[in-house]
Amino acid sequence: MWTATADKELKKAFDDAIEIAYGNGRNGELENLANLFGDIALDNYQQALLKGLDGGSNAAVDVAWIDKRPIAKLSATATGAELGDMMLVVHEHDPRGLQVSRACLLEVKQSPGGAIPPVPVTGGESTRNQFQILSSWPTLYGLKATGSNRAYLLENIITQPGAATGGVLAQAWYVAVKPPSTTAPTPMPWMAAPAAAGAPFEHTLGEIFGACARGGSLTNTKVGAPIGVGRQFEEGKTLQNPPGWDALINAIISVTIFYDLPKHYFPHRAGRRYIPGRRFAPLAAFCGLNIPSGAIPTATGVLIGILIACVAAAIFMRRKAGKHAPAQDDAFPVLFLNVHHSENMEPAGERG
């Protein structure tokens, strides 16, 4: 179970891991993002999770990679917008099995300087469309696997949550990476803010990781009220009419099944979608996208349509045989946090 000091321990451990990861590649947003998914970083995230848990509990981290996928549209003629550059997926288990899953979409921005401009950080039509979605979550006309696809994975998607679930701001946050300092190590290189116009970047990325893992919330001076980091979803729930948050998150997860780690960012792991089993304990961890332990036997429930189900089955068989699908280009990361508690969880599954 989580310890009494879990919030503090998780923040420090995640922030330390993120600072260590920063600096190996500083040539732009995606390369900085790729550093968050390196071998050392993933090992450190697993250790960070364990620092917030009692000795009888366990945790693991896994990673997949997507980019410019999937694409959401507000109308048939609107410019498509990414729903983020990274997604945190958390699965909490106890002795009874999977008890709660959460997802939080993260939009990544490269800051022009050490002082990060407020949300949405940059301008442009695509940024405006994306901000409209992430800040207010209007009904989405449709979701495509890529911008060039004609077919929609989902249509008429309504993700507006009720008041009891923390509001739309819990569903997506902005994170920004600072440019490297030329004179000294860059303090807190990754910062975060809720998807609210003018919100300052007052939170560390480590806080986001920790709060999402715990089902907690953060308070930003622009918003005032506590904001949840991540919204619960039901794994495998795709048949909603109209589609809602559950269907949307499962559709995003299904898209990642098609793509592997890109060679130019992960030359030593090119062609391998999942981190080897030494990290894949009964849990899966965060940001980007990961399929949790226990999900594979019920993978067809996660997939959208027969075609996706067939592809998923083929990939699963190749994994069992020790093989992996070929790497694809144009992909961005998903990181999964899996937590296994030693005792039964609270019924609500969420802690403030």
Order of alpha helices (4+ residues) and beta strands (2+ residues): alpha-alpha-alpha-beta-beta-beta-beta-beta-alpha-beta-beta-beta-beta-beta-alpha-beta-beta-beta-alpha-alpha-beta
